[in-house]
């Protein structure tokens, strides 16, 4: 396989992706308002080049989301599989998010979606099931209750990450983990008043 053409294809793909996400994040444009023509003009490519990579703008966004979800999940589980602590795993996860902040700023702040983190939660659930861990081991009474806790965790984590990004990632990734770790005690106090 021709390495030069592979590198050129990858560079073109990255330019297309960067252009779309810059249009969404910097220009605050929803996906439905971005045309292939505009992408091609800004990325300085031909329409045929765009269509050689993607079916349309929605296909591009979906594939990027799936790729980022896969990378985020792999990052987390690479640490977990190396028997790292929860702190190390989540610090790695938040470091990944900070490294790819331009994507996440749009993805979480503008689109109001949480698919990347939701997919990570689904993988965690799969692993929990494979390890045959019962809900009771987590302090829950049933699988249904675990689903509630999972929803709360994913949406809460998404909100924390969204706020962290909006604040310019001022805290270090380990500090974000500490905030989340203290969440349970803070929530118990807030709910118990």
Phi and psi in degrees as a GROMACS rama.xvg file:
@    title "Ramachandran Plot"
@    xaxis  label "Phi"
@    yaxis  label "Psi"
@TYPE xy
-77.1402  111.255  UNK-2
-63.6217  -38.8629  UNK-3
-60.6139  -45.7146  UNK-4
-66.7109  -37.0685  UNK-5
-62.3148  -43.8154  UNK-6
-64.8411  -42.3663  UNK-7
-63.6359  -41.8565  UNK-8
-62.581  -43.9716  UNK-9
-65.0097  -42.7498  UNK-10
-63.1974  -40.7645  UNK-11
-64.6255  -44.8407  UNK-12
-58.4863  -46.4767  UNK-13
-63.0621  -37.9333  UNK-14
-65.47  -41.409  UNK-15
-62.4571  -49.1066  UNK-16
-60.8223  -48.145  UNK-17
-58.2705  -42.3864  UNK-18
-60.9538  -47.0293  UNK-19
-63.3387  -46.8339  UNK-20
-69.9451  -30.1759  UNK-21
-67.2516  -40.1515  UNK-22
-62.6709  -41.0079  UNK-23
-72.2927  -44.843  UNK-24
-80.205  -47.3754  UNK-25
-82.4082  -35.4913  UNK-26
-96.5437  -2.04559  UNK-27
53.2944  47.529  UNK-28
-106.867  129.353  UNK-29
-68.6478  158.248  UNK-30
-54.4237  -42.0663  UNK-31
-64.8245  -13.5872  UNK-32
-103.445  7.77947  UNK-33
-107.41  127.084  UNK-34
-102.926  156.769  UNK-35
-61.6692  -38.3205  UNK-36
-57.1059  -46.1656  UNK-37
-64.58  -40.3678  UNK-38
-61.267  -46.3048  UNK-39
-62.7859  -40.3818  UNK-40
-63.7114  -48.8767  UNK-41
-69.7891  -35.6069  UNK-42
-84.7968  -7.76918  UNK-43
56.4492  55.2325  UNK-44
-133.678  166.007  UNK-45
-85.3873  155.717  UNK-46
-57.3648  -38.9515  UNK-47
-62.7212  -31.8909  UNK-48
-67.0312  -44.6718  UNK-49
-58.004  -50.1937  UNK-50
-69.9505  -16.9814  UNK-51
-71.7739  -21.9729  UNK-52
-101.012  -38.6585  UNK-53
-140.362  154.756  UNK-54
-74.8584  -42.291  UNK-55
-164.37  -175.295  UNK-56
-64.2023  -39.2261  UNK-57
-63.6305  -38.9758  UNK-58
-62.1862  -43.4843  UNK-59
-58.7897  -50.9149  UNK-60
-62.6298  -42.8459  UNK-61
-63.4674  -42.2738  UNK-62
-67.9737  -37.8786  UNK-63
-65.6479  -44.1498  UNK-64
-58.9441  -45.5269  UNK-65
-64.0293  -40.803  UNK-66
-64.2494  -45.4135  UNK-67
-65.4418  -38.9227  UNK-68
-61.9881  -44.8322  UNK-69
-61.6193  -46.1585  UNK-70
-64.3726  -41.9463  UNK-71
-61.8266  -46.1427  UNK-72
-64.6532  -44.2594  UNK-73
-61.7283  -39.6953  UNK-74
-59.2223  -47.9132  UNK-75
-63.1517  -49.7247  UNK-76
-75.2082  -23.13  UNK-77
-61.5028  -42.8612  UNK-78
-68.205  -45.9278  UNK-79
-60.3895  -42.9022  UNK-80
-67.0653  -21.7999  UNK-81
-88.3154  11.9171  UNK-82
64.0419  33.498  UNK-83
-74.9186  160.218  UNK-84
-73.1481  164.917  UNK-85
-58.0433  -40.0465  UNK-86
-58.718  -45.4814  UNK-87
-66.2577  -40.1981  UNK-88
-63.3992  -48.4977  UNK-89
-71.3544  -33.0001  UNK-90
-62.351  -40.7428  UNK-91
-63.7422  -42.4815  UNK-92
-60.5832  -47.361  UNK-93
-69.3082  -31.1187  UNK-94
-64.5903  -41.0261  UNK-95
-60.9333  -45.865  UNK-96
-61.9536  -43.2451  UNK-97
-64.7465  -39.6281  UNK-98
-61.2936  -36.6029  UNK-99
-106.748  37.0358  UNK-100
-60.6119  -33.6628  UNK-101
-59.6151  -43.5075  UNK-102
-62.4747  -49.8353  UNK-103
-69.9789  -30.4605  UNK-104
-59.4256  -46.6346  UNK-105
-68.1194  -51.902  UNK-106
-58.328  -42.3662  UNK-107
-94.9056  -37.5382  UNK-108
-82.8856  -41.1689  UNK-109
-90.3807  -44.6346  UNK-110
-82.9587  -18.0469  UNK-111
60.7807  23.396  UNK-112
-99.6821  163.167  UNK-113
-136.232  28.122  UNK-114
-60.9967  -37.9736  UNK-115
-61.9755  -46.7962  UNK-116
-73.6583  -32.9161  UNK-117
-63.5721  -43.4197  UNK-118
-64.3456  -36.7465  UNK-119
-62.4328  -40.4333  UNK-120
-63.2735  -39.2224  UNK-121
-61.7288  -38.245  UNK-122
-67.6994  -39.8384  UNK-123
-60.2843  -43.2067  UNK-124
-62.0855  -42.4092  UNK-125
-59.4843  -44.3097  UNK-126
-66.4219  -38.3077  UNK-127
-62.2794  -43.5406  UNK-128
-64.6439  -43.0303  UNK-129
-63.1225  -35.5075  UNK-130
-79.8949  -2.09969  UNK-131
55.4809  43.8693  UNK-132
-86.6667  126.376  UNK-133
-81.1942  151.159  UNK-134
-54.9078  -32.7948  UNK-135
-62.1962  -28.8396  UNK-136
-66.861  -18.5221  UNK-137
-102.64  0.306283  UNK-138
91.7319  9.83599  UNK-139
-100.585  157.3  UNK-140
-89.0491  -23.8059  UNK-141
-158.432  171.576  UNK-142
-62.2767  -38.0611  UNK-143
-61.7305  -42.706  UNK-144
-65.509  -37.0673  UNK-145
-60.7867  -35.6993  UNK-146
-63.513  -40.1625  UNK-147
-62.4527  -45.8442  UNK-148
-64.6092  -37.6216  UNK-149
-62.4316  -43.7904  UNK-150
-62.7154  -44.063  UNK-151
-61.8646  -43.4256  UNK-152
-63.3573  -49.2568  UNK-153
-64.5712  -46.2025  UNK-154
-67.8468  -38.6544  UNK-155
-65.7689  -45.089  UNK-156
-61.6891  -41.5995  UNK-157
-60.6087  -43.8486  UNK-158
-63.7026  -41.4367  UNK-159
-64.1778  -46.2436  UNK-160
-63.3615  -42.3777  UNK-161
-58.5957  -46.3489  UNK-162
-65.4423  -40.8114  UNK-163
-59.6142  -44.1857  UNK-164
-65.4967  -42.9476  UNK-165
-61.3745  -30.9751  UNK-166
-88.365  10.5794  UNK-167
77.8999  22.846  UNK-168
53.335  44.5188  UNK-169
-62.7733  -38.973  UNK-170
-80.2378  148.754  UNK-171
-71.5001  154.903  UNK-172
-52.0097  -39.9217  UNK-173
-64.7584  -33.4637  UNK-174
-68.4723  -35.2338  UNK-175
-65.125  -41.0017  UNK-176
-58.7088  -44.1436  UNK-177
-60.8722  -38.7964  UNK-178
-61.6441  -46.2376  UNK-179
-67.0005  -38.3903  UNK-180
-61.7424  -38.5177  UNK-181
-78.8956  -9.30002  UNK-182
-55.034  -43.7626  UNK-183
-60.0787  -45.4196  UNK-184
-65.5392  -40.9051  UNK-185
-65.0845  -45.1093  UNK-186
-62.5067  -41.0434  UNK-187
-61.3166  -41.7014  UNK-188
-66.0972  -43.4362  UNK-189
-64.412  -43.2887  UNK-190
-73.1932  -30.5452  UNK-191
-80.0305  -4.36014  UNK-192
